Amino acid sequence: MDIHKKQTIVITGAAGNLGGLLAEHMKNKDINLRLLIHKKNIPENLRQKKNVTSYKIDLSKKQTLDNTLENVDVIVHFAGVLFKSNPEKFLPVTNTQYFKNLLDATVEKKVNRIILISFPHVEGESTPEFPAKGILTGNPVSTHAKTRLQEEKLLFQYAAKYKFEAVTLRVGMVYGKGILMIDAAQWFARHWLLGIWKKPTHIHLISVDDFLTATAAAIEKENIEGIYHIGDEGIQTLQQFLDDITIYKGNHKPWRMPVWMIMAAARTFELFSALFNTKSPLTVDFIKIGMVSYYGDTTRMRQELLSELKYRTYKEGLDTF
């Protein structure tokens, strides 16, 4: 990339949780920032920035991208559908076909780099002893992970054929202020409704500050390509993490519940979502992906994106909640 040229950065899903946080993080940089949204608008403070432009697009219709990708240097792709019933039916379309539409437009407009936000689950189960290594031959169990792995494969196939820089950031669980899933868990905990299965599940965490810094580096630095696992140095289970943050916030620790009971709750949420066309905060596929331990090898991240973490473990970052 030409370091003297002001970069033009596109963020898809910029009205979503992580996409919106990245837009806020990037808004004061000396760049042109294009935010792609579907239905929900970006906040007023972003709309007022002279270097920020928003576009309403529909990834199911490639032609809606025609005016958004001219002279773009980097695309960061967050957009997707999550909180809806029957993800097994829509994810193969929204994760795979919609991303293919974006890739086709990327090639036509000769974009230099595309960054896909992914997660370690695409390699199947991994642990601190046997971390995910950045391979594309994993065998995940959930539809979310299977379709995201298909996205990754598509990305690198296109990059090999059309010669652009392809980057996948496999991000562990992001925690901190403004993370909706963490906030939702605390709402349930305040009302004594938060439950978790008994079997210990390893998770890899990263603070929102370190996630944003690493992602900005993936956007701005030269010679960034391939798969990077984004996570901190902590080793913990999901159960430990939820216990600690609920106690810290003065809420009730999660109940230890049998899996069948959690699955029944997920099916109830999905049924309500299907009948009344509402969001489903819990699905059976969420439970499937949630019960898989995941931990990534962050060597490349530390060498090329983020050499020093602001918070080495979530216990150092408790005051960010």
C-alpha positions in Angstrom: 0.0 0.0 0.0 1.1 3.6 -0.7 1.8 5.0 2.8 1.4 8.6 1.4 -2.1 8.1 0.2 -5.0 8.6 2.6 -6.6 5.2 3.0 -10.2 4.5 2.3 -11.6 1.9 4.7 -14.9 0.1 4.4 -16.6 -1.6 7.4 -19.6 -3.9 6.6 -22.1 -4.4 9.4 -21.0 -1.0 10.8 -24.3 -0.5 12.7 -23.7 -3.8 14.5 -22.0 -4.3 17.8 -18.3 -5.0 16.9 -18.5 -3.2 13.6 -19.9 -0.1 15.4 -17.2 -0.2 18.0 -14.5 -0.4 15.3 -16.1 2.6 13.4 -15.9 4.6 16.6 -12.3 3.6 17.1 -11.3 4.6 13.5 -13.4 7.8 13.1 -10.6 10.2 14.2 -7.9 8.7 12.1 -6.6 10.4 8.9 -8.6 8.1 6.7 -11.8 8.0 4.6 -14.2 5.8 6.4 -17.2 4.2 4.6 -19.7 2.5 6.8 -22.0 -0.1 5.1 -25.3 -0.7 6.9 -28.5 -2.5 6.1 -31.5 -1.3 8.2 -30.1 0.3 11.4 -28.5 3.7 11.1 -25.1 4.7 12.5 -25.0 7.0 15.5 -25.3 10.8 15.0 -21.7 11.5 16.1 -20.5 9.3 13.3 -22.8 10.9 10.7 -21.4 14.3 11.6 -17.8 13.4 10.8 -16.5 14.8 7.5 -14.4 11.8 6.8 -17.2 9.3 7.4 -19.8 8.3 4.8 -22.6 5.7 5.3 -24.3 3.6 2.6 -27.3 1.4 2.9 -26.6 -1.8 1.1 -28.1 -5.3 0.8 -25.5 -8.0 0.5 -28.1 -10.3 -1.2 -28.0 -7.8 -4.1 -24.5 -7.3 -5.4 -25.5 -4.2 -7.4 -26.1 -2.3 -4.1 -22.3 -2.4 -3.6 -21.5 -0.7 -6.9 -21.1 2.9 -5.5 -19.4 1.9 -2.3 -16.2 0.2 -3.2 -14.6 2.6 -5.7 -10.9 3.4 -4.7 -11.2 1.3 -1.5 -8.0 0.1 0.1 -9.3 -2.2 2.9 -12.7 -3.9 3.7 -13.4 -5.2 7.2 -16.3 -7.6 7.0 -18.6 -8.0 10.1 -22.0 -8.2 8.4 -24.2 -11.2 9.1 -27.4 -12.5 10.7 -27.2 -14.0 14.1 -30.2 -13.6 16.4 -32.9 -15.4 14.4 -34.6 -18.8 14.6 -33.4 -21.8 12.5 -29.9 -20.6 11.7 -29.3 -23.9 9.9 -31.6 -22.6 7.1 -30.3 -19.1 6.6 -26.6 -19.2 7.5 -25.5 -21.1 4.4 -27.0 -18.1 2.4 -26.1 -15.1 4.6 -22.6 -16.3 5.6 -21.6 -17.9 2.3 -23.6 -16.5 -0.7 -23.7 -12.9 0.7 -19.9 -13.0 1.3 -19.4 -14.3 -2.3 -21.3 -11.3 -3.5 -19.0 -9.0 -1.6 -15.9 -10.8 -2.9 -17.2 -10.5 -6.5 -17.6 -6.8 -6.0 -14.2 -6.6 -4.3 -12.5 -8.1 -7.3 -14.4 -5.9 -9.8 -13.3 -2.8 -7.9 -9.7 -4.0 -7.3 -9.8 -3.6 -3.5 -6.3 -4.2 -2.0 -7.2 -6.1 1.2 -10.2 -7.7 2.7 -10.3 -8.7 6.4 -12.8 -11.3 7.5 -13.8 -11.4 11.2 -14.0 -15.0 12.2 -13.5 -17.2 15.3 -11.4 -20.1 16.5 -14.3 -22.5 16.5 -13.8 -23.0 12.7 -11.0 -25.5 13.5 -13.3 -27.6 15.8 -12.4 -28.0 19.5 -9.1 -26.5 20.7 -7.6 -26.0 24.1 -4.6 -24.1 25.7 -2.7 -27.4 25.5 -3.7 -27.9 21.8 -4.5 -24.5 20.4 -6.0 -23.7 17.0 -3.1 -23.2 14.6 -4.7 -21.3 11.7 -5.7 -24.2 9.4 -8.6 -24.5 7.0 -9.1 -28.2 7.4 -11.0 -28.2 10.7 -14.2 -30.1 11.4 -16.5 -27.8 13.4 -19.9 -29.0 14.8 -22.1 -26.0 14.7 -23.6 -24.4 11.6 -22.2 -21.0 12.6 -18.7 -22.4 12.6 -19.2 -24.5 9.5 -20.4 -21.6 7.4 -17.8 -19.3 8.7 -15.1 -21.8 7.7 -16.7 -21.9 4.2 -16.3 -18.1 4.1 -12.7 -18.3 5.0 -12.0 -20.9 2.3 -13.8 -18.6 -0.2 -11.7 -15.7 0.8 -8.4 -17.4 0.3 -9.5 -19.0 -3.0 -10.4 -15.6 -4.4 -7.2 -14.1 -3.1 -5.1 -16.7 -4.7 -6.9 -16.3 -8.0 -7.3 -12.5 -8.1 -4.1 -11.4 -6.1 -5.4 -9.3 -3.3 -4.4 -9.5 0.4 -6.7 -11.8 2.4 -6.8 -11.6 6.2 -8.8 -13.6 8.7 -8.9 -12.5 12.3 -10.1 -15.4 14.4 -11.3 -13.5 17.5 -11.9 -15.1 20.9 -14.7 -13.8 23.1 -14.5 -10.0 23.3 -15.3 -8.5 26.7 -15.7 -5.0 28.1 -17.9 -2.0 28.0 -20.4 -2.0 25.1 -20.3 -5.7 24.3 -23.9 -6.7 23.9 -23.6 -10.4 24.7 -21.8 -9.6 27.9 -24.4 -7.0 28.8 -27.2 -9.4 28.1 -25.6 -12.1 30.3 -25.4 -9.5 33.1 -29.1 -8.6 32.6 -30.0 -12.3 33.0 -27.7 -12.6 36.1 -29.3 -9.6 37.8 -32.7 -11.4 37.4 -31.3 -14.7 38.6 -31.9 -16.2 35.1 -28.4 -16.8 33.9 -27.6 -20.5 33.5 -24.6 -22.5 32.2 -23.9 -26.1 31.6 -21.7 -28.0 34.1 -19.0 -29.3 31.8 -15.9 -27.0 31.9 -15.5 -25.2 28.5 -12.2 -23.4 27.8 -12.5 -20.0 26.1 -10.0 -17.5 24.7 -10.7 -13.9 25.7 -9.6 -10.5 24.4 -10.5 -7.1 25.8 -12.4 -4.7 23.5 -9.5 -2.3 23.7 -7.0 -4.9 22.5 -9.4 -6.3 19.9 -9.8 -2.8 18.4 -6.0 -2.1 18.5 -5.2 -5.4 16.8 -7.9 -4.9 14.1 -6.7 -1.4 13.4 -3.2 -2.8 12.9 -4.5 -5.4 10.5 -6.0 -2.5 8.5 -3.1 -0.1 8.6 0.1 -2.2 8.5 1.8 -3.4 5.3 2.3 -7.0 4.4 -0.5 -8.4 6.6 -2.0 -11.6 5.1 -3.3 -14.9 6.3 -4.9 -16.1 9.5 -4.4 -14.5 12.9 -5.8 -15.7 16.2 -6.7 -12.7 18.4 -6.7 -13.4 22.1 -5.0 -12.6 25.4 -2.7 -14.6 27.7 -5.4 -15.8 30.1 -6.4 -19.5 30.6 -9.9 -19.9 31.9 -13.2 -21.6 31.4 -16.5 -20.0 30.4 -17.8 -21.0 33.8 -15.0 -19.3 35.7 -15.3 -16.1 33.5 -19.1 -15.8 34.1 -18.8 -16.5 37.8 -16.1 -13.8 38.2 -17.7 -11.0 36.2 -21.2 -11.5 37.8 -19.7 -11.4 41.3 -17.7 -8.3 40.3 -20.9 -6.6 39.1 -22.8 -7.7 42.2 -25.1 -10.1 40.3 -26.0 -13.7 40.9 -23.6 -16.4 39.8 -24.9 -18.5 36.9 -26.9 -21.5 37.8 -25.3 -24.9 36.8 -27.9 -26.5 34.7 -28.3 -29.7 32.7 -27.8 -29.3 29.0 -31.3 -30.5 28.1 -32.8 -27.6 30.1 -30.7 -25.1 28.3 -31.6 -26.7 24.9 -35.3 -26.5 25.9 -34.9 -22.8 26.6 -33.2 -22.3 23.2 -36.0 -24.2 21.4 -38.6 -22.0 23.1 -36.8 -18.8 22.1 -36.5 -20.1 18.5 -40.2 -21.0 18.4 -41.2 -17.6 19.7 -38.9 -16.0 17.1 -40.4 -18.0 14.3 -44.0 -17.3 15.3 -43.7 -13.6 15.9 -40.7 -12.7 13.6 -38.6 -11.4 16.5 -35.0 -11.8 17.4 -34.0 -15.0 19.2 -31.3 -14.3 21.9 -30.6 -18.0 22.2 -30.7 -20.9 19.6 -29.8 -24.5 19.7 -26.8 -23.8 17.3 -25.6 -21.1 19.8 -25.5 -23.8 22.5 -23.6 -26.2 20.1 -21.0 -23.6 19.4 -20.9 -22.4 23.0 -20.1 -25.9 24.4 -17.0 -26.3 22.2 -13.7 -25.3 23.9 -11.6 -22.9 21.8 -8.2 -21.4 22.2 -5.9 -20.0 19.5 -2.2 -19.7 19.0 -1.6 -16.0 19.1 2.0 -16.0 18.0 1.4 -14.2 14.7 -0.8 -11.6 16.4 1.9 -10.8 18.9 4.6 -10.7 16.2 2.8 -8.6 13.6 -0.3 -6.9 15.0 -0.1 -6.4 18.8 3.1 -7.0 20.6 1.9 -5.7 24.0 -1.6 -6.3 25.4 -3.3 -3.6 27.4 -4.9 -6.4 29.5 -3.1 -9.7 29.6 -6.1 -11.5 31.3 -9.7 -10.6 32.0 -8.9 -10.2 35.6 -6.7 -7.3 34.7 -9.5 -5.9 32.7 -12.4 -6.3 35.1 -12.7 -2.5 35.5 -13.6 -2.3 31.8 -17.0 -3.9 32.4 
